[in-house]
Amino acid sequence: MSKAAPITAKRFKGITIPRKSHPAIRKVTRQSDAPTLHGNKFWNSSCLLIDYLHRNPPEHCSSVIDVGCGWGLGGIWCAKKLGAQVTSTDADPNVFPYLQAAAALNGVSTHHRVARFERLSKRELSAFDMLIAADICFWDDLVDPVFNMINRAVKAGVKQILVADPERAPFFEVAQRSMDRHCAELVEWETSGSIDASGAILVIHNA
């Protein structure tokens, strides 16, 4: 009896999510410098965002910024399923070859920009209807930069802000500050479908 072929990708809510073993990802790994800021794999919190948006289609999503994008699956889903123009930003330029490979598997593309949270100005953020982010608050020293970015996004008129996390302590600090200042909602969330993920999503409606 022949062995079953290894699973190198999964389908989730209409997109293909490659594993590190996928040929396209392995090719990028061979040809590119390794990511340095935890962008070495797909993180499941992106699935929390995708599942939430799948079940709660946003009213305003023509232009989306995916902050701390990593492999960019949240933005890729928005481009494919919502028809959004997506800008993917990350502090580590080495993630973008992985994002491009994942986007190509899904027949879409996104704009790329290397930027830390502090470099996203109110003026730049004003160009977007929606801001999404996943797994961006994993250290205590990220609390202030992430919260200040959220403040600028609110002031810039970004209509919906979604930040997903597997419920780390720094994320809860950002969430509490956002609830105090911006009447944000903290939503417990579990995915349904081919990928199991659980955590929380910080949701701000600013329309």
Secondary structure, 3 states (H helix, E strand, C coil): CCCCCCCCEEEECCEEEECCCCHHHHHHHHHCCCCCCCCCCCCCHHHHHHHHHHHCCCCCCCEEEEECCCCCHHHHHHHHHCCCEEEEEECCHHHHHHHHHHHHHCCCCCEEEECCHHHCCHHHHCCCCEEEEECCCCCHHHHHHHHHHHHHHHHHCCCEEEEEECCCHHHHHHHHHHHHHHCCEEEEEECCCCCCCEEEEEEEECC
